[in-house]
Amino acid sequence: MNPVVEGLAFLPFPAGVTSALLITEYALKILALGMVPENRQPASSQAWLLVILFIPIVGVPLFLLLGNPYITGRRHIIQAEANRLYEEALEDQPTVPDAVRVDPGVRTILEMNRTLTSIPCMSGDFVALHSDYSASLAAMTAAVRSARDHVHIEFYAQSWDDETDEFFAAAVEAAERGVAVRVLVDHLGSLRYRGFALLRRRLRRTPVEVHLMLPINPFVGRFRRPDLRNHRKMLIVDGDRGFIGSQNLIARNYGSPRNARLGREWVDLMMEVRGEIVRAMDGVFLVDWYSECGEVIGTLEELSRGLPVAAGRLAGDPTAGDPVSAFQLVPSGPGYRTQPNLRMFTQLIGQAEHRIRIVSPYFVPDEALLHAVTSAAFRGVDVELFVPEHADQFLVHHAQRSYFRALLEAGVRINRFRSPAVLHTKMLLIDDFTGVVGSSNMDQRSFNLNFEISLLVLGGEAVAEMNEAVDAYLEDSTPLDLETWQRRPWPGRYVDNVARLSSALQ
């Protein structure tokens, strides 16, 4: 008999109640066997079934609360309608701009991304790659000060503190001179930071419009799976100047006295672009804004009418002089049931011929991504992985360590960025011509639970500067070898494997 039911047998329950509990328990287990695996990855199914079968009193309520990673109801309808409108508005635009020449294999990935998100590859101008925390904030502040029509701010974590003071002051000044300044901030993602309350209090007294992303307030009927997050990080100014990457609008130590004592600071990166690709960023903001407050601030048709006909030199053509970069915006999250970010990563890695460089603070791959990375190494591709020496989240830190042996045995070179700094950049580079930068980690949370935004970059100076940024990370990293890793103590291995199991509970 199950220990839970056996314990209940000693309580003063009638025999019929005990039998009913036992029948209910086994009925739930039988139902779980047929219901949990539906549209779920095998590893996730196995983890949930283990919890439900062995600890049903905990597993069943937990699964009912956290078991469905998808957005249903109103948000799902909004996302589906947005995809349809995107498709209609951009149906006459080619998947790849006529002026851009790409490898046939990469072209198929661009086609796939468009099928999954309805957003084609677009032309644009690479402005800069901001890898210094202060310089990045200064560049975004300057962009806000130059705004004439609108400023759209969508960042997972935001805090009005010493480092972000000038940025938010510039946003308030812009709003006071008539610029439409709109802010989206993840509710639970920012709630734990002390500067968030100050941000909301100060902005309430200004013309800046602020809305929480994925808010939880059961008193007004706003409740959903509590661990879903909008993890996107974008700044759009006048629909022509955009910033996208991994940096949040918060002090580099996240306002934590403990982090300050330890000297722990986040290392991030933001890419600044201009041109038609920024209008695609505005389109994603438009949908997120409508999802949170129901206000229509523009239409996708209006955005598409503003897109110029792609023209310019061929991206990646050495005879064309300084090549023009091309970009494709790839949103992902619970509103997309096809995991656009995961599919893009695995397919790009599969196309690599010479070199792959992965930078991710949380590298917890599913089986498909793990096989893609190790297969690339087995076939002779130079594969580099950059992770923090100590990640800021305990379970993720140990979960990603559980994959190191398989990676090292395949020939992947693992570089651990010096502690106490936290390498928070999310970047993928393929053969020095294709790159991805954005908010998406390479872990189960980013593939299944977070709303993410990624920018796929083709050719030009942008990819060259991304490689230079990774070269700088290499100088501050320590390589890990298989022999040293295999000698680590057994208790650490045990914790790694338990954390790996918990990471599959998505």
Summary of the structure (lengths in Angstrom):
residues: 506
radius of gyration: 23.8
end to end distance: 29.2
largest distance: 86.5
contacts: 1747
relative contact order: 0.13
helix: 47%
strand: 20%
